[in-house]
Amino acid sequence: MTRIIIVRHGQSSYNTEKRIQGRTDASKLTEKGRNDAIKVGKALSNISFNAIYTSPLQRAKETADIIHRELAMTSPVIQTSDRLMEIDLALWVEMLADEVKEKFPEEHRIWKENPDQLRMLLQDGEGTREHFPVVALYEQARQFWQEILPYHQGETILVVGHNGINRALLSTALSISPSRYHCLRQSNCGISVLNFSGGLGEPVQLESMNQTQHMGEIFPSLQPNHQGVRLLLVRHGETEWNRQTRFQGQIDVPLNDNGRQQSHSCAEFLKDVEIDFAVSSSMLRPKETAEIILQSHKSVKLELQDDLREISHGLWEGKLEKEIEQEFPGELHRWRTVPANVQMPEGENLQQVQDRGVAVWQSIVEASLAKHFKTGLVVAHDATNKILLCHILGLSSEQFWNFRQGNGAVSVIDYPSGLNGLPVLQAMNITTHLSGGVLDKTAAGAL
């Protein structure tokens, strides 16, 4: 496995001014940006890196330099890569965001609604050329992966970039369309972790995305003009069957002591978050997880939804992986490689989980918007959560394994424009309240 830790540069002068940065190198780190970079370095200080890559633009390079000073003395020399340059918004660079909206109203609308279709006509020595900033950025990200992955098989790499290129790096790794460019949040000094099994196009897993806890921020802040709802998607705490790698599916296994402790840690993590409503799968393990979390939110009534329950593994339920392999030769391998093609014997397939899970998720979003709720808690299962994440990012269930969901982990999904706009994955698989570190050490066993 090749582990890639991706960091966005610290707060810059243009960030505070709400000015378009793009590829200009006039924007510099603020004092907060430098201090947050130190915090990133401390959060990563127990990880041994084999290589460090940064954008050559000074706001990213200074962030990388500050992080590097906090790492072990044996940390590698920082390498700059033009493939990590920020998105090229040539006609808008150095303009205030409001100016762009005023002077380029139609282009700004396309940028917000269909970013992959944004076109700029640029003049150069050979005349006028068409430039599609987002499409070009995704190709740049692919080239970065194709350049570095062959050289770093089985190693741990740090990448320091920008908002746009980091989104493109994550999206090209995970097969997320450029049309979903705005559906991934990258906060200043946020940390994301990607695990590659090989090169680009081979199996990959998003272990976590946009962690901000090292800066004292529980979650990324709500964006300006946020009109919708925020959903906190949690996986239930550990069960004894998780620990044994025994497939549970719809067998109603309760939390074990560690699972209850994880739920209490999650409750402590969320205690100061205002929660307006809560929904859980009707099964024991998520229900108990939700009830423990809600001990800090006494006024919130828990609603149970059968359609959030775990995938039915049918005849696999109650069995260890080695038993499944003996009774159903080759099927476990198919489940791990082509999950969308697997029909569980006397159980479900992922399409059935998607149909019921997405329907109830949409009803939760619609009901919360109708009631003007701001934040809701949703507690479910590994497979259910992964299917919902695929839905949120416009992916098919073929990408099911692209997402990690640790026991007791929290993901944050916003609907900033209500049902009129696409959802935004603000953060995914936060486990710092469980492991105390950047890496997820919680995901135990089978589904």
N, C-alpha and C positions, 0 to 999 in steps of 0.2 A: 504493500500500500504506500502510495505517495501522499503525504499530508501537506496541504497548502493552506497557510494562514494568511488571510487577506485583511488588510487594514486600510481604511481611508485616512487621508491626511488630517491633521488637526484643524481647528477653526482658523480661517484665514481672514485677512482684512476685507476681501471682496465678499466673503460669506456674511460678515456683519453688516456690510453696506447693501446686501441683496443685489449684488452686481454679477453679471455673467462673466465667468472666468475663462472657460474654454481653455485654449492653449496659450493665453497670455501668461507671461512670467512676472507680471507686475504685482500680483497678489502675494502677500507674505503671511506667515503665521502670526497670530495674535499671541498675547501672553497666555490666554486661556488655551490656545492651540498648543503652545509649547508645554504647558503644565499637563495637559491631557496626554500628550505624547509620552511624557515621563511615566504616567500611570499605565499606559499601554506596555511600555518597556518593563515595568515592574510585574504586570500581569503575565507577561510572556517569559519572565526571567528564568523560570524553571524548565523551559523547553530548549532543547538543543537543536539549533538550525544548521543545515548543511549548505544553504545558500540564501542570500537576501537580494531581492530585486526591487528597484524603485523607479518611478517616473523621474525624468530629469528635471521637471519643473520644481522650483525651489520650495514651494509649500509642501510637496511630497518628500523631496530629498531631505529637507531639514527634519521632517517628522521621522524619516528612516534613521537619520543620524542620531537623533535623540533616543529613539528606541534602542539603537545599537549600543549606545553607551550604558544602558541598563542591563544588557544581556551579559552572558558569561564571557570571560576574557578570550575564550577560544572561538567566539563567534566569527563567521566568515566575513570577508570584505564585502561591502555593499556594491552591487553592480547596477548601473542604470540601463534602462531599456526604453527606447522610443515607442515600443509596443504598449507601454503603460501610460502614454500621454493621454490627457483628458480629451473628451469629445471635441471635435472641431466645429464650433458654432461661429464660423468666421465673421458673418455679417452682424452678429449680435455682441461680440466680445467687448467687454468693458462697459456695456450699457446696463442701466438699472433694469431689473426685471419688469417694473411697471412701464418703463419706456418701451421695452420690446412689445409688451401687450398693446400699448397705444399706437406705436408706429407700424407694427406688423400684425394687425389683428387676426387676419385669416391664417397666416403662418403660425401664429401663437396658438390658435385654436387647434390646428393640425398637430402641433407639437404636443399639446396636452391630450388630445383624443386619439390620434393615430401617429405616434412619434416616428414609426418606421417610414411613413410617407412624407415626412418633412423634407423639402427640397430647397436648396439654395443655389443660385446662379452666381458663380465666382469668376472673376476676371484674372487671367494670368497671361504670361508672355505669348501663349498660343491662342488667346481669345477667350471666349466664354465657355465654361464647362459646368455641367450639372454635378451637384454634390448632395448626397443623401447622408447627413451626419450620423444618424443612428445605425443605418445599414453598414456604413464604412467602419464605424466603431466595433460592430460585432465581428466583422472580418479581421480587424486589427487584433481583437481578443483571441480569435481562433489561431491566428498566426503566432501569438505569444505562447499559447498552450502547445502548439505543434513544435515550436522552437525549444521550449524548456523541458517538457515532460520526458522526452527520450533520454535527457542527460541526468535526470534525478529520480530514477526508479527506486522506490523504497526509502526515499529520503524525506526530510521535513524542510519546507521552504517558506520563507516569509516574503510576502508581496505587499508593497506600499504604493497605493495608487490614489485614484480620485473617485468621486461619486459615480460618474458615467462609466468609466472603464471598469470599475469594480462590478457594477451591475452587468456589464457585457461579459466579463469573465465568468461570473456565476451563471448567467443565462446560457452562454455557449456550452459550458460544461454540462448543464442540466437540461439542455434542449428546450429552453424557454424562448418563445418567439420574440423578435424585436418589437412586435406590436405591444408586448407587455413590459416594455422598458421602464415604465413608471410604477410597476407593480412590486418592485423590490426596493426597500429603503436601505440606504447606506449613510449612517450618521458619521459626523466627524469623529475620528478615532474609534469607530465601531469595529469589532472583530468578527470575522466569519471564518469557518473552517470547512474545507473541502477535502474529501478523501478520494483519490483516483486509484483504481485497480491496475491501470495501465496507461495507455495514451488517450487522447481525445476521441470520444466515440465508444470507448470501452466503459464498463460499469463504473459509476461514480456516485458518491453519497455526500449530500450536504449535511454535515454533522451539526452545525449550528450557524446562525446568521445574525449579524448585527447585534452582537453583545455590547452592552453599554454599562454594565454593572460596575466595571472597574473604575468608572468615572463617577460613581455614586448616583447613577441614573437607573432606576429600576427598569424602565422601558424607554424607548425613543419617544420624545415628546410629540404631542399631537401637532399636525401641520396647521399653518394659518388657514383660515376659512374651512376648517373641518366641520362638516354639517351632518355627518353620519354617526355610525356606531363603531365601537371598538370591541372585538371579541377576543377573550383570553382562552385559547385552546390548550387544555391540559391532558396529558396522558395519566391514567391511574397509577398509583404506587405499585410497588413490587408485590407479587404473590409467590407462594412457595413453588408453584408450577413454573413461573418465570425463571426462578433460580435453578430449577431442575432441567430447564429447556424442554418442558413437557407442553405440548400444544393444548391450550385451554379452549379457545374459540368461545362457544356459547355455554360451556360448562361453568357454573356460577362459583368460581373459586374466590374466596375472600382475600383481602390483603394479609400479608404476614407482618411481623413486627417491624421489619425494615420498611415495608410499604407504608405502614402507619407513620413511622418516623419521617419518611419522605413527604408524606401528606402534611404533617405538622410543619416541616421546613418550608413547604410551599405556602402554607397558611401564614407563616411568619413573613415570608417574602411579599405576600400580597396584602398584608394586614392594613396598610395605609392607602391601598388603591380603592377608590370608591366603586363598588360593584352594585349595579342596579337590578340585575336579575341573574339567575343561574339555572343551567340546564345540564342534566347528566344522562348518560346511558342508564337504563333501568337495572343493569347488572350490579352485583354486590361491590366489586372492586372499584369502579368509578363512583358509585353512589357514596361509598364510605369516604373515598378521597374528597369528593365535593363537600360532604357534611363536615369533615375536619377543617377544610379551608373556610367554610362559612361560619365556623365558630367565632371568627373575628368580624362577621357581618350578620349579626343576629336578625336583622330586619328582613333579610333576603330569604324568600321561600324557594326551595329547590323543586324544579319541575323535572319529571322523569320522562324520557323518550325512548321507546323500544327501538326505534329505527336508528339510534346511535350505537346499538349493541355491536359487539365484535363480529367479525366474519365467522360464519359457521364452517368449521373444518370437517364437519361430518364424521366419517369413520376415522379420521386422524386424531380426533379429540381424545385427550387422556393418554396419548402415546408420546414416547420419547422419539427424537429424530431417528435414532438407529432402528427403532421398531418400525417406523414409517418406511424407512429405506428397505427393510426386509420384506414388508408386506406389499409395498407399492414401488417396486424397483424403478428408479429413474424419475419418479414424480416429484420428489423433493428438489432434485436438481432443476426440473422444469419450473417449479414454484419460485426458485431463486433466480432464474434467468429469464423466463417468459411468463411472469405471473398472470398477465391478462388472458393467457391461453389455458389456464388451469381451472378445471371444474372439480371442486372438492367432492370426493365420493360421498353421496348422500348429504352434501353440504351446499355451499354457495360458490359462485365465482365473483370476481371483482366487479363485474358489471352490475350484479345484483346489489352488492354493498354500495356501489356508487349511486345507483338509482335511489335507494332508500336514504342513504346518508346525505347526499346533496339536496334531496327534497326537504328533509327536515332542517338542514342548515339554512336553506333559502327561507324557509318559513320562520326560523329564528330571527334572521336578519330583517325580514319584512315586519314581523310583530314588534321588534325592538324599535324600528324606525317609526312605526305608527304610534308607539307610546312615547316617543322622544327619549328613549333610554340612551345613555351615553356609553356604558361599559357593561358587558356581560361575561359570565364565566360559562364555559362549555367543557365538560369533562367526559372523555370517551376513551378509546382504545388505540393500540398501535396501528392496526390496519385501517380502522375508520379514520383516524387522524391523517394518515398518509394519503388516503383517497381524497379527503377534504383539501389537503394541501395541493394535490394534483389539480383539483377543480379550481381552486383559487388562482393558480398560476397558468391555467389554460392548457394543462398537460393531460395526456391520456393515462389510463391506469397502467400502461406499459412502463411508465416512469415511476411506478409505485415504490421501488427500492431506492430511489434517489434521495429519500428523506429519512433522517434518523429521528426517532421519538423515544427519548429516555423515560423511564418510569418517574413520574413527578415533574416532568419537564413542562415548560410553558412556552407557547408560541403566541404572537400578537398579530391579529389581522384587523385592519381598519377598512371601513367603507366611507372614505372622506366625502364622497359626493352622493351618499345614499345609494339607491338602486340605479341611479343614472350613470354611475361611473364604475370603473373596475375596482376590485378590492386591492389593497396594498398589504403585502407581507412585511410588517415592520420589524419583526424579530422572530427567529425560529429556534426551537429546542434549547431554551435557556435552562441551564442546569447548575449555574454558579451557586445557587442556594443549597444545592445538594452535595456538590463535589468541592466547592470552594475554589475551583480553578476554571480555566478557559475550556479545557477538554471535557467531553461528556464521559463520565466513568459509571453511568447509571444503567444503561440499557442492558438489561439482563434477559437472556434466554429467548425463547420463541414467542410468538404472538399470544 
